[in-house]
Amino acid sequence: MAKFSVTVYAICEGCASSYAYTTIVAGEDINTVLTELSENTVTKENVTQFSYDLAEATNITEDINAAGLKAVALALESIIGVDLPSPEVTLSVVETIDNILNIDEDVFEATVDHNAPSRIVRSLEEQLTIIQKQGTNFTGSRTNIDVQAVQIPQARLPNGIGFASIMQSSADVGNTKIFTNAEAIPDGEVDASIQLPSDVISQFGSKGQVFDAISLDFNIILIYCAIKRACVV
């Protein structure tokens, strides 16, 4: 099955909202750590550290269960709620999702009723949209996920836009390409592709406007749970 998806979407004592840096102690239940982390109030002042801590905590995936995955979804939504167009925060979000893609598929299936998989996908898409508010392009590639978020003037898209996952010898992701000419996607050389023709692009506005393009290349588990399982993405 193809590995491709695209969407065109410090302790402060006495402060009103304090956040304690998360320290993982050997032997401590990781799901408790994630739950407690998700209960913190996230602000513009602590979101960089908070997102980093979440990425660090999810490095330990062997024992993460459904409760832990739900906590991750909630924590990511707290990050998105801050609305900070930060490359550092965005990278931590990507690293968190890369980490949780190593979790057993049964755990994902156990959280479908809470929409955790689709909430996680949506959080990534929203963070990429946030960072593009400042006209910033973002590229992040990890073991399980490849992300490209770019802004392209519509005048450069007379033949539409295309996204393709190019065939490669290894099973790793990291070879997703954006084609500013949808007709240029090579036949027979892609695992999967999506094309938006020029008449669709024109509906987004005039040619003087900028088109936001976000391509996401996940490993199969999140796509399977978030799309195959009919979650709303």
C-alpha positions as CSV (number, residue, x, y, z in Angstrom):
1,M,0.0,0.0,0.0
2,A,1.3,3.5,-0.8
3,K,2.9,5.7,1.8
4,F,1.5,9.0,0.8
5,S,-1.0,11.6,1.9
6,V,-1.5,15.2,1.0
7,T,-3.7,18.0,2.5
8,V,-4.2,21.3,0.8
9,Y,-4.7,22.6,5.5
10,A,11.1,26.1,33.5
11,I,9.2,26.1,36.6
12,C,7.7,29.5,37.2
13,E,6.6,29.6,40.8
14,G,3.8,32.1,41.4
15,C,3.0,32.5,37.7
16,A,-0.6,32.0,36.6
17,S,0.5,29.2,34.2
18,S,3.6,27.3,35.3
19,Y,5.3,24.6,33.4
20,A,7.8,22.2,35.0
21,Y,10.4,20.7,32.6
22,T,9.7,17.0,32.1
23,T,12.3,14.6,33.4
24,I,11.9,11.0,32.7
25,V,13.1,8.8,35.6
26,A,14.2,5.2,34.8
27,G,11.4,2.8,35.6
28,E,8.7,5.5,35.6
29,D,5.5,4.7,33.6
30,I,5.8,6.5,30.3
31,N,2.0,6.8,30.0
32,T,1.8,8.6,33.3
33,V,4.6,10.9,32.1
34,L,2.7,11.7,28.9
35,T,-0.6,12.2,30.7
36,E,0.9,14.6,33.2
37,L,2.7,16.4,30.4
38,S,-0.5,16.8,28.5
39,E,-2.2,18.4,31.5
40,N,0.2,21.4,31.5
41,T,-0.8,24.8,30.4
42,V,1.1,25.6,27.2
43,T,2.0,29.3,26.4
44,K,4.1,31.2,24.0
45,E,6.8,31.3,26.7
46,N,7.0,27.6,27.3
47,V,5.8,26.0,24.1
48,T,9.4,25.5,22.7
49,Q,10.5,23.6,25.8
50,F,7.1,21.8,26.0
51,S,7.3,20.5,22.4
52,Y,10.9,19.4,22.9
53,D,9.9,17.5,26.1
54,L,7.1,15.8,24.2
55,A,9.4,14.7,21.5
56,E,11.9,13.4,24.1
57,A,9.2,11.5,26.0
58,T,7.8,9.8,23.0
59,N,11.3,8.4,22.2
60,I,10.3,5.6,24.6
61,T,7.6,3.9,22.5
62,E,7.8,0.3,23.7
63,D,5.4,0.8,26.6
64,I,3.1,3.5,25.2
65,N,-0.5,2.3,25.4
66,A,-3.8,3.8,24.3
67,A,-3.9,6.2,27.2
68,G,-0.4,7.5,26.3
69,L,-1.3,8.0,22.7
70,K,-4.4,9.9,23.6
71,A,-2.2,12.1,25.8
72,V,0.1,12.7,22.9
73,A,-2.8,13.8,20.7
74,L,-4.0,16.2,23.5
75,A,-0.4,17.6,24.0
76,L,0.0,18.2,20.3
77,E,-3.3,20.1,20.2
78,S,-2.1,22.3,23.1
79,I,1.0,23.1,21.0
80,I,-1.1,24.1,18.0
81,G,-3.3,26.2,20.2
82,V,-0.4,28.5,21.0
83,D,-0.2,29.4,17.3
84,L,3.5,30.0,17.2
85,P,5.2,29.9,13.8
86,S,8.5,28.5,15.1
87,P,10.8,26.2,13.2
88,E,11.9,24.7,16.5
89,V,8.4,23.9,17.6
90,T,7.5,22.5,14.2
91,L,10.5,20.2,14.2
92,S,9.6,18.9,17.6
93,V,6.1,18.2,16.3
94,V,7.5,16.2,13.4
95,E,9.9,14.3,15.7
96,T,7.0,13.4,18.0
97,I,5.0,12.0,15.2
98,D,8.0,10.2,13.8
99,N,8.4,8.6,17.3
100,I,4.9,7.5,17.7
101,L,4.8,5.8,14.3
102,N,6.9,3.1,16.0
103,I,4.1,2.3,18.3
104,D,2.3,-1.0,17.8
105,E,-0.6,-0.9,15.4
106,D,-3.0,-2.3,18.0
107,V,-2.5,0.8,20.1
108,F,-3.6,3.0,17.2
109,E,-6.6,0.8,16.7
110,A,-7.5,1.1,20.4
111,T,-7.7,4.9,20.1
112,V,-9.8,5.3,16.9
113,D,-12.9,5.9,19.0
114,H,-11.2,8.9,20.4
115,N,-10.0,10.1,16.9
116,A,-6.5,10.2,18.3
117,P,-4.8,9.2,15.0
118,S,-6.7,11.8,12.9
119,R,-6.2,14.4,15.6
120,I,-2.4,13.8,15.5
121,V,-2.4,14.1,11.7
122,R,-4.4,17.3,11.9
123,S,-2.1,18.8,14.5
124,L,0.9,18.4,12.1
125,E,-1.0,19.9,9.2
126,E,-2.1,22.9,11.4
127,Q,1.4,23.5,12.7
128,L,2.7,23.5,9.1
129,T,0.0,26.0,8.2
130,I,1.0,28.2,11.2
131,I,4.6,28.3,10.2
132,Q,3.7,29.3,6.7
133,K,1.9,32.4,8.0
134,Q,5.2,34.2,8.0
135,G,6.1,33.0,4.5
136,T,8.4,30.3,5.9
137,N,9.1,27.1,4.0
138,F,9.7,24.0,6.1
139,T,11.3,20.7,5.3
140,G,11.8,17.9,7.8
141,S,12.7,14.3,7.2
142,R,12.9,11.6,9.8
143,T,12.9,7.8,9.7
144,N,9.1,7.4,9.4
145,I,7.9,10.8,8.0
146,D,8.9,13.3,5.4
147,V,7.4,16.7,5.4
148,Q,7.6,19.5,2.9
149,A,5.7,22.8,3.3
150,V,6.3,25.4,0.6
151,Q,4.7,28.5,-0.8
152,I,4.5,28.7,-4.6
153,P,3.2,31.7,-6.6
154,Q,0.1,30.6,-8.6
155,A,1.7,32.1,-11.7
156,R,4.2,29.3,-11.6
157,L,1.5,26.7,-11.7
158,P,0.0,27.0,-15.2
159,N,-0.2,23.2,-15.4
160,G,-1.3,22.5,-11.9
161,I,0.7,21.0,-9.1
162,G,1.6,17.4,-8.3
163,F,2.9,15.4,-5.3
164,A,4.6,12.1,-5.8
165,S,6.4,9.5,-3.7
166,I,9.2,8.4,-5.9
167,M,10.1,4.7,-6.0
168,Q,13.3,3.8,-4.2
169,S,15.2,0.7,-3.3
170,S,14.8,1.0,0.5
171,A,11.5,1.1,2.5
172,D,12.4,4.4,4.2
173,V,10.5,7.5,3.5
174,G,12.2,10.7,2.4
175,N,11.7,10.8,-1.3
176,T,8.5,12.8,-1.7
177,K,8.6,15.5,-4.3
178,I,6.5,18.5,-5.2
179,F,6.1,19.1,-8.9
180,T,5.2,22.6,-10.0
181,N,4.1,21.0,-13.3
182,A,1.7,18.2,-12.5
183,E,2.2,16.8,-16.0
184,A,5.9,16.3,-15.2
185,I,5.3,13.4,-12.7
186,P,7.2,10.5,-14.2
187,D,5.0,7.5,-15.2
188,G,6.0,4.2,-13.7
189,E,8.5,5.7,-11.2
190,V,6.2,6.6,-8.3
191,D,4.7,4.7,-5.4
192,A,1.8,7.1,-5.3
193,S,0.9,10.5,-6.7
194,I,-1.8,13.2,-6.4
195,Q,-2.3,15.9,-9.0
196,L,-4.2,19.2,-8.7
197,P,-5.0,20.5,-12.2
198,S,-4.7,24.2,-13.0
199,D,-8.5,24.8,-13.0
200,V,-8.6,23.6,-9.3
201,I,-5.6,25.8,-8.4
202,S,-7.4,28.8,-10.0
203,Q,-10.2,28.5,-7.5
204,F,-7.9,29.4,-4.7
205,G,-7.6,33.0,-6.0
206,S,-5.8,35.2,-8.5
207,K,-2.5,34.4,-10.1
208,G,-0.9,37.0,-8.0
209,Q,-1.5,35.0,-4.9
210,V,0.6,32.4,-3.2
211,F,-0.4,28.7,-3.1
212,D,0.5,26.8,0.1
213,A,1.6,23.3,-0.7
214,I,2.0,20.7,2.1
215,S,3.1,17.2,1.3
216,L,3.2,14.5,4.0
217,D,4.8,11.1,3.6
218,F,4.0,8.8,6.5
219,N,4.8,5.2,7.1
220,I,1.8,3.0,6.6
221,I,0.5,2.7,10.2
222,L,-0.8,6.3,10.6
223,I,-2.3,6.4,7.2
224,Y,-3.9,3.0,7.9
225,C,-5.4,4.1,11.1
226,A,-6.3,7.7,10.2
227,I,-7.7,7.1,6.7
228,K,-8.3,3.3,6.2
229,R,-10.1,3.3,9.5
230,A,-12.3,6.2,8.3
231,C,-11.3,8.7,10.9
232,V,-12.0,12.3,9.9
233,V,-8.8,14.0,8.8
